[in-house]
Structures are given as structure tokens and as C-alpha cells.
Amino acid sequence: MSNNYDQTLFDRFKCVAEENHLLPTMVTDFYKKKVDEEVAAVGIGGPLYKCVYPTEEKLTLFGPGEVEDFVQEYNHYPVAGNTDIVRQYPNRLLFMTTEACVCNCSYCFRTIKLAESDNIVIEDSLDLLIDYLKEHPELEEVIISGGDPALVSPKRLRTIFERVREVGVPYLRLHTRSIVYNPEVLTEELLDLLAEFDVRLVFHIMHPYEICDVVRAKINQIREKNIRMYNQNPILAGINDDPLVLKKLFTELDNLRVRQMSIFTPDIIAYSASFRIPYKRICEIFDWVNYNSSAWVNSIRLVSAIPPGKGRRENIKRWDKEKGIITFEINGVEFDYVDFPEELYKKSDKLLWKENL
Ligand code: SF4
């Protein structure tokens, strides 16, 4: 551990994590080198540091409306007694293939579920998934999720892809953050498999400084295999809550032929206050990016993953600024989103510290 890091803070977080079933700190050497560089430049608490290490605010700041499972996945398990299949939309479902990650994100919205176990491969649910897909021919996409499914062996993934395709589901998608934590996880064998089954690959890249030459080279390798690449990520305080950061991120991704799909507002889960941003500030950031960028950037969607579905600004039915409640309406279902108070929000001055990208 570098001397610039606060070991006392890490020890305090370890106790809090154990008591509250949060994911422990786990960082790859590859990512830590970038964090070390950032810490040497701006001290602790910069954007990459905050993605993987605890801050004082994470331990001491609390906001209104925090719950364990904000998107209420437990209300969307279509197979009784099984928590690896999640269906929230008519045409697609999520399939959890692993509870392990390459590196633990400090903002992980599945932190409590994942902290309870670290199974590299979830073995038992594939038969249940296939039976469910056979009964529901309207489903057209299976999203392979986790944990980080890039950790599942290509052999196991091949079985999943083959069986899903056998029952006639045309689209497969795999979400991973391994591209920034350890690009070597995306092996030639895995990429060939994704290409063979035409699996859409979705990264969760948070900040432009996560994209170094090694990451760029891996993305180029993936592109050469003709695999479709996308990105989506949350907007989080102290990580990317700045219009210039987002514009740089979107531009860099576009240059690499990675299509940014959406930006998500932070999930209101336990210990999330240090990442949360008042909705008004999020709209200001997004509006700036929209007004100051080309169509391939300003077509990106701002969404809130809420229990009735993906809430966009046009889904806002009421906004009680005094009470801090934003009511979204999706398909006739209303949901009260608890906004983050402006007085608790702090803007970081450490987000863009390099002269050039
Ligand atoms: S990669 Fe995804 S599932 Fe894993 S810790 Fe990060 S946010 Fe959570």
C-alpha cells in the first residue's frame, strides 16, 4: 500500500463492510497503477480512486430514501425461488451467471447481493432459464450479467449461448467492466466466442482516464473481430459529474467506435450518499453536454433505473422541489424518486487533472 493512502480509513471501511454486508475493497494491479498516478497528482478522493476505494464521505454521509435494493429486483424474479433470472421488461431479461467481479466497484448497486457470495459460476439456473424461455417466446434478448460475466469460462458461456439460441432467442448481450480493470480477462478465446454468437458487448466505463493505451488496444482488437460494442454508466458525484468529463468520455468512446447508450442517475442504495447528485444538477450537466456537442453525443439518453422501468425526463409527472420528490410515470405506474438535497452535494475539483486526455 502506498504511503499516500489512508490505512485507517480502509480499516474503518472494512468493519463497516463486514457489519453491513457491503462488497469489500478489491482492486486489480492494472487499475491500481492508474489510481496511484492519480493520487500522486491530486491526492486521495479523485475519480478513479473513488470508483474502487472508500472515502470519508462514503462512511459518514447519508441521504434520504436509501434502501438495500433500489430497483427492487426481488419483485422481478419470474421463476419462483430463483434469484438469477430477472425480468423487468416484456422483451428481455437478465441472467446472472456469476457473483464474482474482477474488481469491486465502490458504487456497486448489487453490493449486498454480491457480498453474500462470490461464486465464480452459478451452475443451477441454466435449465430454469431455458424452461422459462420456452414458455415465453415473446422474449427476444437475454442479457448476461453478474457480477462480471467475463470471468465465466468460455466453455460455460458457450453452453449458455448455444442453449439460449436453440430455443430461438435472437439477441444476446454481455455486460462487463473488466475492460478497465483488467483487459486481459477478455481473452482471444472469449472474444472469438462473442463474435461467433454475435453477442453485443456492453462496457461500463466511467471516466475518460480509465481509457489508457492498453484499454484502447483491447477495444481495437475487439473491433477487428466485428463485435458490436456499447457503453453505459451511472453519473456519480466525484467521478464523472461534470459536463467536460462526460463530453470527453463520449467523444473518446465514439472515436473507438463504442456507442454510448445511456447515462443512469445514481441508485439510492445504502452507503450511496457520497455518489448522489441533485437531479437539477444532473439535468444542468446533461443540458450542457447536449447543447455543446454533435448529434452522436447529444442523442445519449439520461435515465433513472426505477422499479417501474427506465424513467426519462419526459416521464416526470410532478416535481415537488420543497419536499424533494420527483414523481415519474411509466406506463401508468407512478414512482416517487427521492431527490438528493443540494446542501449535501459537493462538487469535486479533482475530476480532470491531466493537461491532455
Ligand atoms: S463490475 Fe458491476 S457487479 Fe461488479 S462490483 Fe462493479 S458494478 Fe458491481
Boltz pocket constraint, residues with backbone or C-beta under 6 A from the ligand:
constraints:
  - pocket:
      binder: B
      contacts: [[A, 23], [A, 100], [A, 101], [A, 102], [A, 103], [A, 104], [A, 105], [A, 107], [A, 108], [A, 109], [A, 110], [A, 111], [A, 146], [A, 147], [A, 148], [A, 176], [A, 177]]
      max_distance: 6.0
